[in-house]
Amino acid sequence: MRRVDAAADFADALASCQREAASSFGNTQVLIEKYILAPRHIEVQVFGDSHGNIVHLFERDCSMQRRHQKVIEEAPAPGMDNATRFAVCDAAVKAARAVNYVGAGTIEFIADASQGLHADRIWFMEMNTRLQVEHPVTEAITGVDLVEWQLRVASGEPLPLRQEELAINGHAIEARLYAEDPAKGFLPSTGKLEVLDFHGDARVDTGVEAGSTISPFYDPMIAKLISHDDTREHAIARLRTELNYLTVWPVRTNAGFLHRLLDDMDFRAAQLDTGLIERRGEALLIDPLPGAADLTRALSWLDSDPSSDTYLIARGLEGFRLNRTAETRRAVSVNGARVAFDIDGGESFAHFHLHPNDGAALLVFEGATFRVTADRTEGGAGGAAGDGAILAPMPGRIVSVEVTEGQTVTAGQKLLVLEAMKMEQALLAPFDGVVETLSATPGAQVQVDALLAKVVKV
């Protein structure tokens, strides 16, 4: 494949493609396609029955993609005028009718969005002959149960509604909640869902519950979160509220990533194309730490629970200086990393969930879940702490252990390998030293932040 931006470059690019094709496939034939610089993914839900009836249920926009995988879908497509909608949906119905299609299907199009959506800049791409993951947004705006329609059509019944009986009601958005860590290259996250708490401000389609285990053998999607309201702006707000209260632990998720995407200015303004996420880069990937007011409130929760293992430790964190007023500098452990802050009596923006098993406070801030406890010294959750503690960066299985207790190691030396979702991650020695502690064993399943080994300087 070659991208050609200028006519003068075409001949050389064609010759290069033909040489490559002849060498690899023994065939020099080449296809020429228009290259779309600002593509939008528009698809139309169609349905046919065995009586010759075919209808469309309007369009969806699936342009929010990462590595060509859909992240957020919505219906109807923002910026779609009635004339363009009629042209695209009519084309989808004609395509389905041409093959006498029966059942649920999706006709997919690619649109050149550089100058808005127009019928003469939208092209057929493919057809998916099934009900798709994003079908709930279509159900929300039409009030139709598409799974029920599938069963009725499969039983030989005609479609329950005619085209003129279908209409768009409001706006719907769906976000895919995955067990993955965006800050670590979207590494998959496995393990037991000790806490899985949905707020209830959105429709939730899921196959798991608290206590379920996310294994490495299946797709890492935890749930689909679908919001529906009278306008796109209100639907976005409803979905943000769901993410603001969603609590998942200890499995990592992309909830914070989804929250930041919903807040993106171009997304809010419906300036969409499939490259938006890639252009934003790290700005969407890193979960910002909660503020001092939120941490102050979390600490007060820990302080107020005498049954908590951290109660006395937390109470003893206030600073002390002879002949001076007591300082208000405090410290907590956030996901295993020490965070110091000044006590703040301002407004807290986080949602809290007490974790009864270990006295921790689970704090949800802008979609991301943080585990807050009294300050600990074992280290952070990034695989290796400054004091040499090697912690599990994600729930997973120990594939191999490359060292033994008492062994001398050098900085960067592989200590062990952790696997999650069929992806391996090597944990390395943070500096030259000796393996003082080794608790990891091959084949063992470990949770996030578990202490696997400790290296000490000599």
Beta strands, then each sheet from edge to edge (+ up, - down):
strand 1: 39-48
strand 2: 54-66
strand 3: 69-75
strand 4: 103-112
strand 5: 122-128
strand 6: 171-178
strand 7: 180-181
strand 8: 187-188
strand 9: 191-192
strand 10: 195-197
strand 11: 203-206
strand 12: 213-214
strand 13: 221-229
strand 14: 247-249
strand 15: 329-334
strand 16: 337-342
strand 17: 351-355
strand 18: 360-365
strand 19: 368-374
strand 20: 389-391
strand 21: 396-401
strand 22: 408-409
strand 23: 414-420
strand 24: 423-428
strand 25: 433-438
strand 26: 445-446
strand 27: 451-456
sheet 1: 5+ 4- 1+ 2- 3+ 6- 13+ 11-
sheet 2: 7+ 8-
sheet 3: 9+ 12-
sheet 4: 10+ 14-
sheet 5: 16+ 15- 19+ 18- 17+
sheet 6: 20+ 27- 25+ 22-
sheet 7: 24+ 23- 21+ 26-
end
